[in-house]
């Protein structure tokens, strides 16, 4: 079965079971497939049960927006699995213009916060992956060392399809490969990662206050990160 938009609920029960070297989700005994009609083969029983629980929680209509584990699993199979090299390139490309490399030196207090939050991440990246990145002040693009970009690309290539789906979600949400790698390696928790991504926004909010749109964006980023890391944990256990 696929998770196509607009479907009425067509099954009574959802379950998970082992099949070969992996685990599948069953709807009334039939294996769930991805939107591209590939078998949704998952690496752990915990992840299969989590996806099955999302199917089981659906009402009269199937709402993919309420099935984040299923969405990430399908991304891993249909998008990452179908074309790994382009996916690896698209994720790695963020290192060339990483959020944490673009500082604002116009305000001494903000500069201090950047040094406090972003510099340790850059130091960690340099030491962990032998990938020292350079910083600049302002929005004008800066060239990064080729050796550093190559090292980060090689790191991205070491992840499994499931891990790459998670990394992609985090990097695209936060605009930073450095922060994404720090999350996947357990160097940051989701709250610290959110704070790093929103450093400039939070600085402005502390001075001028927040509006409803900004607050919702912050909640959405935290939710995205938590969902991605839950998926990662389940895919590894």
C-alpha positions in Angstrom: 0.0 0.0 0.0 1.2 3.5 -0.6 0.7 6.7 1.4 -0.9 8.6 -1.4 -2.7 11.9 -0.7 -6.5 11.9 -0.3 -6.9 8.2 0.6 -9.8 7.0 2.8 -8.7 4.5 5.4 -9.0 1.1 3.7 -7.6 -1.1 6.4 -8.6 -2.2 10.0 -5.3 -2.9 11.6 -1.6 -2.0 11.2 1.2 -4.2 12.5 5.0 -4.8 12.1 6.9 -8.0 11.6 10.3 -9.3 10.5 10.8 -10.1 6.8 14.2 -11.5 5.7 16.9 -9.2 7.0 14.6 -6.3 7.7 11.2 -5.3 9.1 7.9 -4.4 7.3 4.7 -2.7 8.2 1.5 -4.6 7.4 -2.0 -3.2 6.8 -4.5 -6.1 7.2 -1.6 -8.4 6.4 -0.4 -6.6 3.3 3.0 -5.0 3.1 3.1 -1.2 3.0 4.9 0.2 0.0 6.4 3.6 -0.7 4.8 6.2 -3.1 7.2 4.7 -5.8 5.8 1.3 -5.0 8.9 0.0 -3.4 8.6 -2.3 -0.4 9.1 -0.3 2.8 11.9 -2.4 4.3 13.0 -1.0 7.6 16.2 -1.7 9.6 14.7 -2.2 13.0 11.6 -3.5 14.7 11.3 -0.4 16.7 11.1 1.8 13.6 8.6 -0.6 12.0 6.4 -0.4 15.1 6.6 3.4 15.1 5.5 3.5 11.4 2.8 1.0 12.1 1.5 3.1 15.0 1.2 6.1 12.7 -0.9 4.1 10.3 -3.0 2.7 13.2 -3.6 6.3 14.5 -5.2 7.5 11.3 -8.9 8.3 11.3 -11.3 7.9 8.4 -8.8 9.7 6.1 -5.1 9.1 5.8 -3.1 12.3 6.5 0.5 12.0 5.5 1.3 15.2 7.4 0.6 13.3 10.6 3.0 10.4 9.7 6.5 11.9 10.0 8.2 8.5 10.6 6.5 7.1 7.4 7.6 10.2 5.5 11.2 9.9 6.5 11.2 6.2 5.8 9.9 6.8 2.3 12.4 9.5 1.7 15.2 7.0 2.6 13.9 4.4 0.2 12.5 6.4 -2.7 14.8 9.4 -2.8 18.1 8.4 -1.1 18.0 4.8 -2.2 17.1 5.6 -5.8 20.0 8.1 -6.4 22.6 8.2 -3.6 25.3 10.2 -5.3 23.1 13.2 -6.2 21.7 13.2 -2.7 25.1 13.1 -1.1 26.2 16.0 -3.3 23.1 18.1 -2.5 23.6 17.6 1.3 27.4 18.2 1.1 26.8 21.4 -0.9 25.6 23.1 2.3 29.2 23.1 3.6 30.2 25.6 0.9 27.8 28.2 2.3 27.2 27.0 5.9 25.1 29.1 8.2 27.7 29.1 10.9 30.3 30.6 8.6 28.4 33.8 8.0 28.8 36.1 11.0 27.6 39.6 11.7 30.4 41.8 13.2 28.2 44.9 13.2 27.2 44.4 16.8 29.7 43.5 19.5 27.1 41.6 21.6 26.0 39.5 18.7 29.6 38.8 17.7 30.2 37.6 21.2 27.2 35.2 20.9 28.5 33.9 17.6 31.9 33.2 19.1 30.2 31.5 22.1 27.8 29.3 20.0 29.3 28.9 16.5 33.0 28.9 17.0 33.0 25.7 19.1 31.0 24.0 16.3 33.6 25.1 13.8 36.4 23.9 16.0 34.7 20.5 16.5 34.2 20.1 12.7 37.9 20.9 12.1 39.1 18.4 14.7 36.5 15.6 14.0 36.6 15.6 10.3 39.8 17.4 9.5 37.6 20.0 7.8 38.5 23.6 8.9 36.0 26.0 7.5 36.6 29.8 7.2 34.2 32.5 8.3 33.3 35.9 7.0 31.2 38.9 8.1 28.2 39.7 6.0 26.3 37.8 3.3 28.9 37.9 0.5 29.8 34.3 -0.5 33.2 33.1 0.6 35.1 30.1 -0.9 35.8 27.3 1.5 39.0 25.1 1.4 38.6 22.3 -1.1 40.2 19.8 1.3 37.6 20.7 3.9 34.7 20.4 1.5 36.0 17.0 0.3 36.4 15.7 3.8 32.8 16.7 4.7 31.5 15.1 1.5 33.3 11.9 2.4 31.7 12.0 5.8 28.3 12.4 4.4 28.9 9.4 2.2 29.5 7.2 5.2 25.9 7.4 6.4 23.2 4.8 5.7 20.1 5.6 3.6 18.0 6.1 6.7 20.7 8.3 8.3 21.0 10.4 5.1 17.2 11.0 5.1 17.5 12.3 8.6 20.6 14.4 7.8 18.9 15.9 4.8 15.8 16.9 6.8 18.0 18.6 9.5 20.3 20.4 7.1 17.5 21.7 4.8 15.6 22.9 7.9 18.6 24.5 9.6 20.7 25.6 6.6 23.8 24.0 8.2 25.7 20.8 7.5 27.9 21.5 10.5 24.9 21.6 12.8 23.4 18.5 11.1 26.6 16.5 11.6 26.9 17.6 15.2 23.3 16.3 15.9 23.9 13.0 14.2 27.2 12.5 16.0 25.6 13.3 19.4 27.7 16.5 19.8 24.6 18.6 20.1 21.1 17.9 21.4 18.0 19.2 19.5 17.6 22.3 21.8 21.1 23.4 21.3 20.9 22.8 17.6 17.8 24.9 17.4 19.5 27.7 19.3 22.5 27.6 17.0 20.2 27.8 13.9 18.2 30.6 15.3 21.1 32.5 16.9 20.5 35.8 15.0 16.7 35.6 15.3 16.9 35.0 19.0 19.3 37.9 19.4 16.8 40.2 17.7 13.9 38.8 19.7 15.7 39.5 23.0 15.9 43.1 21.9 12.7 43.7 20.1 10.3 40.9 21.1 8.8 38.1 19.1 5.9 37.9 16.8 3.5 35.0 16.3 5.0 34.0 13.0 8.6 33.8 14.4 7.4 31.8 17.4 5.7 29.3 15.2 8.8 29.0 13.0 10.9 28.3 16.1 8.4 25.6 17.2 8.4 24.1 13.7 12.2 23.8 13.6 12.4 22.2 17.1 9.7 19.7 16.0 11.5 18.9 12.8 14.7 18.2 14.7 13.0 16.1 17.4 11.2 14.1 14.8 14.4 13.5 12.8 16.3 12.4 15.8 13.6 10.1 17.0 13.6 8.5 13.6 17.4 8.2 13.8 17.3 6.6 17.2 14.7 4.1 16.1 16.6 3.2 12.9 19.7 2.4 14.9 18.3 0.5 17.9 
